[in-house]
Amino acid sequence: MENIVDTADRIALQDVLARYAAGVDERDFDLYRSCFMEDVELTGFGRETIKGLENWMSFVKTALDRYGATQHMLGPQLATIDGDKASTRTDLQARHYMKEDPEKTFTLWATYKTDMVRTSEGWKIARHHLESRGSKVE
């Protein structure tokens, strides 16, 4: 049986990705930035690995310039917690309305595989991988 600390950590881990999604969808980049370690590493979002929070924030802002409204819907999260480290698996469906043609949407089905560390400010993303399951423009 899970203890109270594990339950609190699981909720806190879910909250990190909930803030991640809200930060993107609301374009609240301060909220979004708060989810990451400074030396974060990101894979699966393009051909190259992206290292460092400043590089990631620049990448995200440029990528979002193509879209109007977005909505990132997260599925249930699996989490493995080992002290101050955790690994999570979270399914995702993200809708992106095309800025130049709001009648068109880009939908992505994917899984986030995320490693987090506990800091004095709470859990933060240290490594984040996007595993695409499929996408569609309609």
Short mmCIF file of the C-alpha atoms (twelve columns), coordinates in Angstrom:
data_MODEL
# 
_entry.id   MODEL 
# 
loop_
_atom_site.group_PDB 
_atom_site.id 
_atom_site.type_symbol 
_atom_site.label_atom_id 
_atom_site.label_alt_id 
_atom_site.label_comp_id 
_atom_site.label_asym_id 
_atom_site.label_seq_id 
_atom_site.Cartn_x 
_atom_site.Cartn_y 
_atom_site.Cartn_z 
_atom_site.pdbx_PDB_model_num 
ATOM 1   C CA . MET A 1   0.000   0.000  0.000   1 
ATOM 2   C CA . GLU A 2   1.255   3.451  -0.926  1 
ATOM 3   C CA . ASN A 3   2.073   5.778  1.946   1 
ATOM 4   C CA . ILE A 4   0.950   9.394  2.300   1 
ATOM 5   C CA . VAL A 5   4.317   10.759 1.105   1 
ATOM 6   C CA . ASP A 6   4.114   8.722  -2.110  1 
ATOM 7   C CA . THR A 7   0.576   9.989  -2.731  1 
ATOM 8   C CA . ALA A 8   1.614   13.617 -2.195  1 
ATOM 9   C CA . ASP A 9   4.578   13.138 -4.553  1 
ATOM 10  C CA . ARG A 10  2.371   11.570 -7.218  1 
ATOM 11  C CA . ILE A 11  -0.009  14.527 -7.070  1 
ATOM 12  C CA . ALA A 12  2.926   16.953 -7.200  1 
ATOM 13  C CA . LEU A 13  4.352   15.161 -10.253 1 
ATOM 14  C CA . GLN A 14  0.978   15.357 -12.010 1 
ATOM 15  C CA . ASP A 15  0.811   19.043 -11.150 1 
ATOM 16  C CA . VAL A 16  4.131   19.702 -12.908 1 
ATOM 17  C CA . LEU A 17  2.727   18.463 -16.216 1 
ATOM 18  C CA . ALA A 18  -0.614  20.185 -15.575 1 
ATOM 19  C CA . ARG A 19  1.313   23.474 -15.162 1 
ATOM 20  C CA . TYR A 20  3.318   22.580 -18.279 1 
ATOM 21  C CA . ALA A 21  0.119   22.188 -20.327 1 
ATOM 22  C CA . ALA A 22  -1.529  25.282 -18.836 1 
ATOM 23  C CA . GLY A 23  1.608   27.344 -19.406 1 
ATOM 24  C CA . VAL A 24  1.677   26.414 -23.101 1 
ATOM 25  C CA . ASP A 25  -2.051  26.797 -23.695 1 
ATOM 26  C CA . GLU A 26  -2.312  30.110 -21.831 1 
ATOM 27  C CA . ARG A 27  1.040   31.312 -23.210 1 
ATOM 28  C CA . ASP A 28  2.089   31.907 -19.606 1 
ATOM 29  C CA . PHE A 29  5.798   31.461 -20.148 1 
ATOM 30  C CA . ASP A 30  6.705   32.224 -16.526 1 
ATOM 31  C CA . LEU A 31  4.471   29.351 -15.395 1 
ATOM 32  C CA . TYR A 32  5.860   27.129 -18.146 1 
ATOM 33  C CA . ARG A 33  9.476   28.000 -17.304 1 
ATOM 34  C CA . SER A 34  8.877   27.103 -13.643 1 
ATOM 35  C CA . CYS A 35  8.420   23.442 -14.630 1 
ATOM 36  C CA . PHE A 36  12.046  22.919 -15.708 1 
ATOM 37  C CA . MET A 37  15.560  22.607 -14.368 1 
ATOM 38  C CA . GLU A 38  18.034  25.082 -15.892 1 
ATOM 39  C CA . ASP A 39  20.010  22.211 -17.462 1 
ATOM 40  C CA . VAL A 40  16.957  20.385 -18.840 1 
ATOM 41  C CA . GLU A 41  17.415  18.047 -21.802 1 
ATOM 42  C CA . LEU A 42  14.616  17.514 -24.345 1 
ATOM 43  C CA . THR A 43  14.314  14.910 -27.076 1 
ATOM 44  C CA . GLY A 44  11.690  13.996 -29.653 1 
ATOM 45  C CA . PHE A 45  10.608  17.567 -30.371 1 
ATOM 46  C CA . GLY A 46  12.775  17.779 -33.471 1 
ATOM 47  C CA . ARG A 47  15.797  16.112 -34.960 1 
ATOM 48  C CA . GLU A 48  18.251  17.422 -32.391 1 
ATOM 49  C CA . THR A 49  18.402  17.110 -28.626 1 
ATOM 50  C CA . ILE A 50  17.731  20.477 -27.003 1 
ATOM 51  C CA . LYS A 51  19.855  21.240 -23.946 1 
ATOM 52  C CA . GLY A 52  19.269  24.046 -21.479 1 
ATOM 53  C CA . LEU A 53  16.198  25.982 -20.434 1 
ATOM 54  C CA . GLU A 54  16.970  29.116 -22.468 1 
ATOM 55  C CA . ASN A 55  17.364  27.075 -25.669 1 
ATOM 56  C CA . TRP A 56  14.123  25.218 -24.917 1 
ATOM 57  C CA . MET A 57  12.147  28.391 -24.219 1 
ATOM 58  C CA . SER A 58  13.352  29.893 -27.495 1 
ATOM 59  C CA . PHE A 59  12.376  26.696 -29.358 1 
ATOM 60  C CA . VAL A 60  8.896   26.601 -27.787 1 
ATOM 61  C CA . LYS A 61  8.117   30.263 -28.449 1 
ATOM 62  C CA . THR A 62  9.164   29.901 -32.103 1 
ATOM 63  C CA . ALA A 63  7.134   26.682 -32.507 1 
ATOM 64  C CA . LEU A 64  4.029   28.250 -30.972 1 
ATOM 65  C CA . ASP A 65  4.190   31.221 -33.373 1 
ATOM 66  C CA . ARG A 66  2.547   28.972 -36.006 1 
ATOM 67  C CA . TYR A 67  -0.530  28.358 -33.878 1 
ATOM 68  C CA . GLY A 68  -3.445  30.247 -32.451 1 
ATOM 69  C CA . ALA A 69  -5.192  28.466 -29.598 1 
ATOM 70  C CA . THR A 70  -3.828  25.149 -28.350 1 
ATOM 71  C CA . GLN A 71  -5.144  22.566 -25.923 1 
ATOM 72  C CA . HIS A 72  -2.951  19.898 -24.342 1 
ATOM 73  C CA . MET A 73  -5.033  17.135 -22.755 1 
ATOM 74  C CA . LEU A 74  -3.120  14.783 -20.485 1 
ATOM 75  C CA . GLY A 75  -4.054  11.204 -19.726 1 
ATOM 76  C CA . PRO A 76  -3.421  9.351  -16.495 1 
ATOM 77  C CA . GLN A 77  0.191   9.399  -15.369 1 
ATOM 78  C CA . LEU A 78  2.313   6.441  -14.360 1 
ATOM 79  C CA . ALA A 79  5.056   7.399  -11.930 1 
ATOM 80  C CA . THR A 80  8.033   5.673  -10.387 1 
ATOM 81  C CA . ILE A 81  9.489   7.551  -7.428  1 
ATOM 82  C CA . ASP A 82  12.911  6.848  -5.972  1 
ATOM 83  C CA . GLY A 83  13.703  9.351  -3.244  1 
ATOM 84  C CA . ASP A 84  14.285  12.728 -4.899  1 
ATOM 85  C CA . LYS A 85  14.066  11.359 -8.448  1 
ATOM 86  C CA . ALA A 86  11.031  10.281 -10.431 1 
ATOM 87  C CA . SER A 87  10.176  8.993  -13.888 1 
ATOM 88  C CA . THR A 88  6.735   9.502  -15.383 1 
ATOM 89  C CA . ARG A 89  4.806   8.372  -18.439 1 
ATOM 90  C CA . THR A 90  1.911   10.593 -19.498 1 
ATOM 91  C CA . ASP A 91  -0.283  10.206 -22.584 1 
ATOM 92  C CA . LEU A 92  -1.132  13.349 -24.490 1 
ATOM 93  C CA . GLN A 93  -3.532  14.606 -27.095 1 
ATOM 94  C CA . ALA A 94  -2.750  18.135 -28.243 1 
ATOM 95  C CA . ARG A 95  -4.856  20.257 -30.599 1 
ATOM 96  C CA . HIS A 96  -3.259  23.207 -32.313 1 
ATOM 97  C CA . TYR A 97  -5.355  25.683 -34.304 1 
ATOM 98  C CA . MET A 98  -3.379  26.988 -37.253 1 
ATOM 99  C CA . LYS A 99  -2.822  30.728 -36.925 1 
ATOM 100 C CA . GLU A 100 -3.025  31.416 -40.666 1 
ATOM 101 C CA . ASP A 101 -6.079  29.189 -41.170 1 
ATOM 102 C CA . PRO A 102 -8.071  28.810 -37.912 1 
ATOM 103 C CA . GLU A 103 -10.413 26.340 -39.639 1 
ATOM 104 C CA . LYS A 104 -7.522  23.841 -39.743 1 
ATOM 105 C CA . THR A 105 -6.174  22.001 -36.741 1 
ATOM 106 C CA . PHE A 106 -3.067  19.963 -36.146 1 
ATOM 107 C CA . THR A 107 -3.699  17.133 -33.666 1 
ATOM 108 C CA . LEU A 108 -0.883  15.195 -32.042 1 
ATOM 109 C CA . TRP A 109 -1.205  11.917 -30.138 1 
ATOM 110 C CA . ALA A 110 1.876   11.218 -28.074 1 
ATOM 111 C CA . THR A 111 3.419   10.077 -24.828 1 
ATOM 112 C CA . TYR A 112 5.607   12.202 -22.594 1 
ATOM 113 C CA . LYS A 113 8.389   10.289 -20.848 1 
ATOM 114 C CA . THR A 114 9.703   12.624 -18.205 1 
ATOM 115 C CA . ASP A 115 12.414  12.435 -15.553 1 
ATOM 116 C CA . MET A 116 11.995  14.836 -12.651 1 
ATOM 117 C CA . VAL A 117 14.001  15.794 -9.604  1 
ATOM 118 C CA . ARG A 118 12.831  17.191 -6.297  1 
ATOM 119 C CA . THR A 119 14.251  20.659 -5.625  1 
ATOM 120 C CA . SER A 120 13.719  23.205 -2.858  1 
ATOM 121 C CA . GLU A 121 11.008  24.647 -5.145  1 
ATOM 122 C CA . GLY A 122 9.304   21.277 -5.695  1 
ATOM 123 C CA . TRP A 123 9.524   18.746 -8.531  1 
ATOM 124 C CA . LYS A 124 11.066  19.952 -11.802 1 
ATOM 125 C CA . ILE A 125 11.629  18.400 -15.210 1 
ATOM 126 C CA . ALA A 126 15.240  17.324 -15.781 1 
ATOM 127 C CA . ARG A 127 14.712  15.293 -18.970 1 
ATOM 128 C CA . HIS A 128 11.636  15.300 -21.196 1 
ATOM 129 C CA . HIS A 129 10.980  13.095 -24.216 1 
ATOM 130 C CA . LEU A 130 8.091   13.315 -26.676 1 
ATOM 131 C CA . GLU A 131 7.225   9.972  -28.258 1 
ATOM 132 C CA . SER A 132 4.832   10.667 -31.120 1 
ATOM 133 C CA . ARG A 133 2.034   8.146  -31.687 1 
ATOM 134 C CA . GLY A 134 0.602   9.945  -34.698 1 
ATOM 135 C CA . SER A 135 -0.610  13.287 -35.975 1 
ATOM 136 C CA . LYS A 136 -3.197  14.681 -38.338 1 
ATOM 137 C CA . VAL A 137 -4.024  17.997 -39.980 1 
ATOM 138 C CA . GLU A 138 -7.691  18.518 -40.742 1 
# 
